[in-house]
Amino acid sequence: MIGAVLADRSVKLQKVPELYLEFARRLQPHDIVITFNYDTLLESALDEVAKPYRLFPQRFNTIGEYGAIVGDDRDEVVILKVHGSIDWFDRRHFERRELTYQRQGVSPPSDIIFSHADELRLRPLVDGPRFDADPLRTVYRVGNLAALYNKPLMLLATPRMLPPSTAKILYANQIGDFWNGMNAGGALNFGMAIIGFSMPPQDEYARQIIYSLVTNYQRLYWDETVLGKKKTPLAIVDYFTDEGKEKAFRNRYRFVDWNRASLCGKGLDISALDSIFK
């Protein structure tokens, strides 16, 4: 139901809002965007401004018996949709059914998603060599959302999304190792921003992750110059209708060193973008 609603809004959106296009324009190769959103607005914005991106943590050049060689030679933005997406579908169950039917000597089964690859413009989420155990290896993206959600998907297909509940962390292994090594992130980054994340109860598990990122960013190498660059203040963007809501927000983020951060409380606008990409 959530996927259908978001897809309906996405399909009816005639044009990506200029603010999101400007956000996409300002992103630089190798920037990492971690998002909890299920929609495809950011991908649409990046497509519109013709900026390359990928939707998985690492691309590998080779896979070996004991590890892999990471390939990071492409100039692209990295988007990590840690709760999944309305246009992601896993092929594993269909492949198991195919194998069962083949063993029985009958024609492969029809599937509302994977039997319509051309119509839906299916393409793999990841590319290049992957580990066999990688949960993203069998996930495909749908390029034609309008055609997808015109189909009667109820009980026939479910997007690769974590449920919007406090139990979502129990299903996180279905999405991929997006958080792998994230506890060390932030230390050698020159810029960092948190946009519209008020730490709702259903995402309580993310508090420790954000704490680690913020702490690493604000405490490690803060006053040092590396390759001619220094860290900019942590940019936090949210929307407050009164001082009480802002005070409650600051209390949830009490681990932030506000002397090394800026808070934009009027929502995402051009001035907030200036703060983020300072």
FENCORBEL-V305957 format. One record per residue. SS is DSSP state (A for helix, B for strand, O for the rest). Layout:
# FENCORBEL-V305957
ss
SS
SS
This chain:
# FENCORBEL-V305957
ss
O
A
A
A
A
A
A
A
A
A
A
A
O
O
O
O
O
A
A
A
A
A
A
A
A
A
O
O
O
O
O
B
B
B
B
O
O
O
O
O
A
A
A
A
A
A
A
A
O
O
O
O
B
B
O
O
O
O
O
B
B
B
B
O
O
O
O
B
B
B
O
O
O
O
O
O
B
B
B
B
B
O
O
B
O
O
O
B
B
B
O
A
A
A
A
A
A
A
A
A
A
A
A
O
O
O
O
O
O
O
O
O
O
O
O
O
A
A
A
A
O
B
B
B
O
O
O
O
B
O
O
O
O
O
O
O
O
O
B
B
B
B
O
O
A
A
A
A
O
O
O
O
O
O
O
O
O
O
O
O
B
O
O
O
O
O
O
A
A
A
A
A
A
A
O
O
O
O
O
O
O
A
A
A
O
O
O
O
O
O
O
O
B
B
B
O
O
O
O
O
A
A
A
O
O
A
A
A
A
A
A
A
A
A
A
A
A
A
A
O
O
O
O
O
O
B
O
O
B
O
O
O
O
B
B
B
B
O
B
O
O
O
A
A
A
A
A
A
A
A
A
A
O
O
O
O
O
A
A
A
B
B
B
B
O
B
O
O
O
A
A
A
A
A
A
A
O
O
